[in-house]
Amino acid sequence: MIYFDNAATTKPDEECLKAAEKYLYSEFYNPSALYKGGYGLQREIVQSRNNILSLIADRENFDLIFTSCGSEADNQAIFCGGRRGNIVTTAGEHSAVYSAVNELKQRGMEVRFAKIGVDGSVDTEDLLRLIDERTSLVSVIHVNNETGAINDIVKIAKLVKAKNRYCLFHSDGVQAFGKIAFKLSKEIDLYSVSAHKIGGIKGVGALIKRKGLILKPYIYGGGQENGLRSGTENVFGIKNFEYAALKKFKKIKENYSKAHSLKRLIIDNLDRSHFKIISGEFSSPYILSISAEGLRGETLLHEADDTGLIIGTGSACSSNEKKRFSRTIIACGLGEKIADGVLRLSFSSENSEDEALKAVKILNEITKNRKAVMSL
């Protein structure tokens, strides 16, 4: 089996699972408990918070709230950050942001969507044009989860603050964290990350926020996470997230280079008479979006699956929307024929060149055969 759907989820790292195992069995206490075992786990959570945060941000200026996933982190940023005036975001956002702002729109708030380019990156001029003195929140995805387009959020955040210094700036960093080397700047107020995209388990994420920013809770209850996210903390998941993040960042440049080579190998060997490359030249090396124009991407996905190649057709989180065409691909201006044939291949440091060559051979063959059948 060749697994090239790592943007949807990654295989949990066995070493990190083993290291965190004790928090399931022997250290299973409630971290809010007042006895020694509970207090000890609260200290472990503080350590995890500091270690994960320090990988991309200055701990003196930023804090971290543990959540159940990246989608929850996005929702907390949107619903608790965009509370007045209007919200500005992009047409290429992950569904966790896109659906959240549309819910606010249903509640009467004005939402403005900036255009995206053919590669899925935001049109910065259009984004800035939409911002005015009543804008309370701007949200721009860091790495587009379907095309891999990288938005320079440090530069964009500075431009946004120059236009309106009072609005908050949020970015969904789920496809960037642990994969692309960067540091949060002072202009970035909120940033969402997830564990299961980097070898951690599902059910853990985090919202990083600028210190001094007053943010209301999204989930109420026992006041965990400094009162910003109630609910008994998933200590096993949090420690596993910490170990997975530390491991990924230790080899972040090496892994980036490896992913780049795999992506290049596939692009160079794809039959270009059958496939169009959607991902831009400077997109994330971990995501490759292509299209077999004139064919159904979903059909090719199932045929690839039958041969042992697992790929995607776009965002796994949007598959439940039951829409034939990807909202993001259509927003790129590529048209329905290209959108219908979209396939997404996404890589991890566990993938090999041999897998890449086998995958491209499978894709070339099933596409050629499918077109031959259609021509009969």
C-alpha positions in Angstrom: 0.0 0.0 0.0 1.2 3.5 -1.0 -0.2 6.2 1.2 -0.2 9.7 -0.4 -3.0 11.4 1.5 -1.0 12.9 4.3 -2.7 16.2 4.1 -5.9 14.4 5.3 -4.1 12.7 8.1 -0.7 11.1 8.9 0.1 7.8 10.4 0.8 8.2 14.1 4.5 8.1 14.9 5.1 4.8 16.9 8.0 6.3 18.9 5.8 9.2 20.0 2.9 6.9 20.8 5.2 4.8 23.0 6.6 7.8 24.8 3.1 9.1 25.7 1.7 5.7 26.6 2.1 6.1 30.3 -0.5 9.0 30.2 -3.1 6.4 29.2 -2.3 3.8 31.8 -0.2 4.8 34.9 -0.6 8.6 34.7 -4.3 8.6 33.9 -5.4 11.2 36.5 -7.5 14.2 35.9 -5.1 17.1 35.6 -7.5 19.4 37.5 -7.5 17.2 40.6 -5.8 18.6 43.7 -3.9 15.5 44.7 -0.3 15.0 43.7 -1.0 12.9 40.6 -3.3 15.5 39.1 -1.0 18.4 40.0 1.9 16.5 38.3 -0.1 16.2 35.1 -0.9 19.9 35.1 2.8 20.6 35.2 3.2 18.2 32.2 0.6 20.1 30.2 2.5 23.4 31.0 5.7 21.8 29.7 3.9 20.6 26.5 2.4 24.1 26.0 5.8 25.8 26.3 7.7 23.3 24.1 5.1 23.4 21.2 4.8 27.2 21.4 8.6 27.8 21.4 8.8 26.0 18.0 7.2 28.8 16.1 6.7 31.7 18.5 8.3 33.8 21.2 6.9 32.6 24.5 7.0 36.1 26.0 4.6 37.4 23.4 2.3 34.4 22.7 0.3 31.8 24.5 -1.3 28.5 23.5 -4.7 27.0 24.1 -5.1 23.3 23.6 -8.2 22.2 21.6 -9.7 19.0 20.2 -8.5 19.7 16.7 -7.5 22.4 14.1 -11.2 23.0 13.2 -12.1 23.8 16.8 -9.1 26.2 16.9 -10.3 27.9 13.7 -13.9 28.1 15.1 -12.7 29.7 18.4 -10.7 32.3 16.4 -13.6 33.1 14.1 -16.5 33.1 16.6 -14.6 34.7 19.5 -12.5 37.1 17.4 -15.0 38.4 14.8 -17.6 39.9 17.0 -18.4 43.2 15.3 -18.4 45.1 12.0 -17.2 42.8 9.2 -14.9 39.8 8.7 -12.5 39.6 5.7 -11.2 36.2 4.6 -10.4 34.4 1.3 -12.3 32.2 -1.1 -9.7 29.5 -0.6 -10.0 28.9 3.1 -10.3 25.5 4.8 -14.0 24.5 5.5 -13.4 25.1 9.2 -13.0 28.8 8.5 -15.2 29.1 5.5 -18.2 27.4 7.2 -17.7 29.3 10.4 -17.7 32.8 8.7 -20.8 31.7 6.7 -22.5 30.8 10.0 -21.8 34.3 11.2 -23.1 35.7 8.0 -26.4 33.8 8.7 -26.5 35.5 12.0 -26.3 38.9 10.3 -22.6 39.7 10.3 -21.0 41.0 7.0 -18.4 38.6 5.5 -16.2 39.6 2.6 -14.2 37.1 0.5 -11.0 38.1 -1.2 -10.2 36.5 -4.6 -7.5 33.8 -5.0 -5.1 33.2 -7.9 -5.0 30.3 -10.2 -2.7 28.5 -7.8 -4.9 29.1 -4.7 -2.9 31.9 -3.2 -4.7 35.0 -1.9 -4.9 38.1 -4.1 -3.4 40.4 -1.5 -4.5 43.6 -3.2 -8.1 42.4 -3.2 -7.8 41.4 0.4 -6.6 44.8 1.5 -9.3 46.5 -0.6 -11.9 44.8 1.4 -10.6 45.9 4.8 -12.0 49.1 6.3 -12.3 50.7 9.8 -15.2 48.3 10.7 -13.2 45.1 10.0 -12.8 43.2 13.3 -11.1 40.0 11.9 -9.0 39.0 8.9 -8.3 35.3 8.3 -5.9 34.0 5.7 -4.8 30.4 5.4 -1.1 29.8 5.6 -0.8 26.8 3.3 -3.8 26.0 1.1 -4.9 22.5 2.0 -6.0 21.7 -1.6 -3.4 23.3 -3.8 -0.5 23.8 -1.4 -0.2 27.5 -2.2 1.8 29.3 0.5 0.6 32.7 1.6 3.3 35.0 3.2 1.2 35.6 6.3 4.0 37.6 8.0 4.0 40.1 5.1 0.2 40.0 4.7 -0.4 40.5 8.5 1.8 43.7 8.4 -0.1 45.1 5.5 -3.4 44.3 7.2 -2.4 46.0 10.4 -1.2 49.0 8.4 -4.7 49.3 6.9 -6.5 48.7 10.2 -4.4 48.3 13.3 -7.3 47.4 15.5 -8.5 44.3 13.6 -7.3 40.8 14.5 -5.3 38.7 12.2 -5.8 34.9 12.2 -4.3 32.2 10.1 -5.1 28.5 9.7 -1.6 27.0 9.9 -2.6 23.3 10.0 -0.8 22.4 6.7 2.2 24.6 7.6 3.1 23.6 11.2 5.9 21.1 11.4 6.4 21.3 7.6 7.6 24.8 6.8 10.1 26.7 8.9 8.7 30.0 10.1 8.1 32.2 13.2 5.0 34.1 14.1 5.4 37.9 14.0 3.8 40.4 16.4 1.1 41.3 13.8 -0.3 37.7 13.9 -2.9 37.5 16.7 -4.2 34.0 16.3 -2.8 30.8 14.6 -4.4 27.3 14.4 -2.4 24.0 14.4 -3.2 20.3 14.6 -1.5 17.1 15.8 -2.6 14.5 13.4 -1.1 16.2 10.4 2.5 15.7 11.7 2.4 12.2 13.1 0.4 12.9 16.2 -3.0 11.4 17.0 -6.4 12.7 16.0 -8.3 14.7 18.7 -5.7 17.3 19.6 -5.0 20.8 18.2 -4.2 24.2 19.5 -4.9 27.9 19.0 -1.9 30.1 19.5 -2.8 33.6 20.6 -0.9 36.9 21.1 -0.6 37.7 24.8 -2.7 40.6 25.9 -5.4 39.7 23.4 -8.7 39.5 25.2 -10.4 36.4 23.8 -13.7 34.9 25.2 -14.0 31.2 25.6 -15.6 29.0 22.9 -16.4 26.1 25.3 -17.6 26.9 28.8 -17.4 24.6 31.8 -14.7 24.0 34.4 -12.4 26.8 33.3 -9.5 24.7 32.0 -6.8 26.2 29.7 -6.8 29.4 31.8 -10.5 29.7 31.4 -10.3 29.8 27.6 -11.3 26.2 26.7 -13.2 24.2 29.3 -13.1 20.4 29.3 -10.8 17.9 30.9 -7.5 18.0 29.0 -6.5 15.0 26.9 -3.1 14.6 28.5 -2.1 11.6 26.4 -3.0 13.4 23.2 -1.2 16.6 24.4 2.0 14.8 25.3 1.9 12.9 22.1 1.4 16.2 20.2 4.4 17.6 22.0 6.7 14.6 21.1 5.5 14.6 17.5 6.1 18.3 17.1 9.6 18.2 18.6 10.5 15.3 16.4 9.2 17.0 13.2 10.9 20.3 13.9 14.2 18.6 14.6 14.3 17.5 10.9 12.1 20.2 9.4 14.6 21.3 6.7 15.6 17.7 5.9 12.0 16.6 5.6 11.1 19.7 3.4 13.9 18.8 1.0 12.8 15.2 0.8 9.1 16.2 0.2 10.3 18.6 -2.5 12.2 15.8 -4.3 9.2 13.4 -4.2 6.9 16.1 -5.6 9.4 17.0 -8.3 9.8 13.3 -9.2 6.1 12.8 -9.7 5.6 16.0 -11.7 8.5 15.1 -14.0 7.1 11.6 -14.7 3.4 12.4 -15.0 2.0 12.0 -18.5 1.3 15.6 -19.3 -1.1 14.6 -22.1 -3.4 13.4 -19.4 -2.7 15.6 -16.4 -2.7 19.3 -15.7 -0.6 20.5 -12.8 -2.6 22.9 -10.5 -0.1 23.5 -7.7 2.1 26.4 -8.3 5.9 26.3 -8.6 6.4 27.8 -5.2 3.7 25.8 -3.4 4.3 23.5 -0.4 6.4 20.5 -1.3 4.0 18.4 0.8 0.9 18.9 -1.5 0.5 18.3 -5.2 -2.8 19.1 -6.9 -3.3 17.8 -10.4 -6.3 17.3 -12.7 -7.2 14.7 -15.3 -9.4 17.0 -17.3 -12.4 15.3 -18.8 -12.4 12.5 -16.2 -13.9 12.2 -12.7 -11.3 12.5 -10.0 -13.4 10.4 -7.7 -13.5 7.6 -10.2 -9.7 7.7 -10.6 -9.3 7.8 -6.8 -11.2 4.5 -6.4 -9.3 2.8 -9.3 -6.0 3.9 -7.6 -7.3 2.6 -4.3 -7.9 -0.8 -6.0 -4.3 -1.0 -7.0 -3.0 0.0 -3.6 -2.5 3.7 -4.0 -4.3 6.0 -1.6 -4.7 9.6 -2.7 -7.4 12.3 -2.3 -9.5 14.5 -4.5 -9.1 17.6 -2.4 -9.9 18.5 1.2 -11.0 15.4 3.2 -12.8 17.7 5.5 -15.0 18.9 2.7 -16.0 15.5 1.4 -19.1 15.4 3.6 -20.5 18.5 1.9 -21.5 16.2 -1.1 -20.6 18.8 -3.7 -19.2 17.6 -7.0 -16.8 20.4 -7.6 -14.2 21.8 -5.1 -15.1 25.3 -4.0 -11.4 26.2 -3.9 -10.6 24.9 -7.3 -13.6 26.8 -8.8 -12.5 29.9 -7.0 -9.1 29.5 -8.7 -10.9 30.1 -12.0 -10.0 26.7 -13.5 -13.5 25.7 -14.5 -15.7 22.7 -13.9 -14.0 20.3 -16.3 -10.7 20.7 -14.5 -12.3 20.8 -11.1 -14.1 17.5 -11.8 -10.8 15.7 -12.5 -8.9 17.0 -9.5 -6.6 14.6 -7.5 -4.5 15.6 -4.5 -1.3 13.8 -3.6 0.3 14.7 -0.3 3.5 13.5 1.2 5.3 12.8 4.5 8.8 12.1 5.5 7.9 8.4 5.6 7.3 8.3 1.8 10.1 7.1 -0.6 11.2 7.7 -4.2 10.2 4.1 -5.0 6.7 4.8 -3.8 6.6 8.0 -5.9 7.6 6.2 -9.1 5.1 3.4 -8.5 2.4 6.0 -7.8 3.0 7.9 -11.0 3.0 4.7 -13.0 -0.4 3.7 -11.6 -1.8 7.2 -12.2 -0.6 7.2 -15.8 -1.9 3.8 -16.5 -5.4 4.1 -15.0 -5.9 7.5 -16.6 -4.8 6.2 -20.0 -7.1 3.2 -19.7 -10.0 5.2 -18.5 -9.7 7.6 -21.5 -9.4 4.7 -23.9 -12.6 3.2 -22.5 -14.4 6.5 -22.9 -13.3 6.9 -26.5 -15.0 3.6 -27.5 
